[in-house]
Amino acid sequence: MNHSFSGGILFLDRDDINTDEIIPAKYLTEASREALKPYLLEDLRLDGFSPGRDLSGKSVLVSKANFGCGSSREHAPWALEVNGIRMVIAKSFARIFKQNMFNCGMMAVSLPEETMEELFRRFSGRSAVVMTDLDRSVFEFRSDTDLWKVPFTLTEFEWRMIRSGGWVNYADANY
């Protein structure tokens, strides 16, 4: 299964958003990914943020440094995925969270600090979307009044996970 990596952007202007804030640990006994859906970002404390209001129509999350820190579990990417968020762009990620994203066929892209600051300055607080050109490795960020193209890079292994739709599909095709 290949995912789309384009759509409406949810900006979360904070460093160190951990996996317990992405999906609270009390829901980790749920047996299906779909059961996690109503609880995404339920415990995130961020001024002016309301998951019930702000997640609607968003398929890309943009945040700051060290996104996905904390417990190493796949539930955090799963909770994002069942809510239609298949890509996270941040200044940096916790290593295991980032790998779990790619293992699920999702994207976790790091951009330089100055690029992230400019992205927040130009598009946060507005209705913004991102289009991802995988062939050219370029993001195209848009709002009503702005357009900005930003290149990105992925490792060869990350590309393989994206093109396969995740680790299970990659392993089925290659082992």
C-alpha positions, 0 to 999 in steps of 0.5 A, a space after each residue: 500500500 502506498 500512501 499520499 504524502 500531501 494535504 492540509 497541514 497541522 502545525 504543532 509549535 513545540 519541541 519534544 512532543 513524546 509518544 505518550 502525548 501522541 497516543 496516551 499509554 492507557 490505550 496501548 491495550 487496544 487490539 486494533 489500530 482503528 481503536 486508537 483513532 479517537 485518542 490521537 494527541 488527547 494529552 498534548 498540552 499546547 496553547 490553543 490546540 484542540 484535537 477535536 477541532 484542529 485535526 479535521 482535514 489534516 494529513 501532514 503534521 509539522 512540528 519542532 525538534 525531537 518529535 516522537 521522543 519517549 516510549 518506543 512503540 509503533 502505536 504512535 505512528 499507527 494513531 497518526 495513520 488511522 487519523 489520515 496523517 501519513 507524514 510528519 515534518 520536523 527539525 528532528 525526530 527520536 530515532 525509533 519513532 522515525 524508523 517506526 514511521 518508515 516501517 509503516 510506509 509513512 514519511 518522517 522528514 527532517 529539515 534544517 532549523 532555519 527552514 523550519 523557522 521559515 516554514 512556521 513564519 510563513 504558513 503557521 496559523 493559516 490554511 496551508 497545504 503541502 504537495 510532495 513530489 517524491 520523484 524530485 524530492 521537493 515539498 511545495 508549501 501553499 497558502 492563499 498568498 504564498 508558495 514555497 518549494 523546499 527540497 528534502 532528502 531521504 536515505 536509500 532505506 527510507 526510499 525503499 520503505 516508502 516505495 514498498 508501503 512499509 516493512 512488511 510489504 518490503 520483506 514480502 517482496 525481498 525475502 
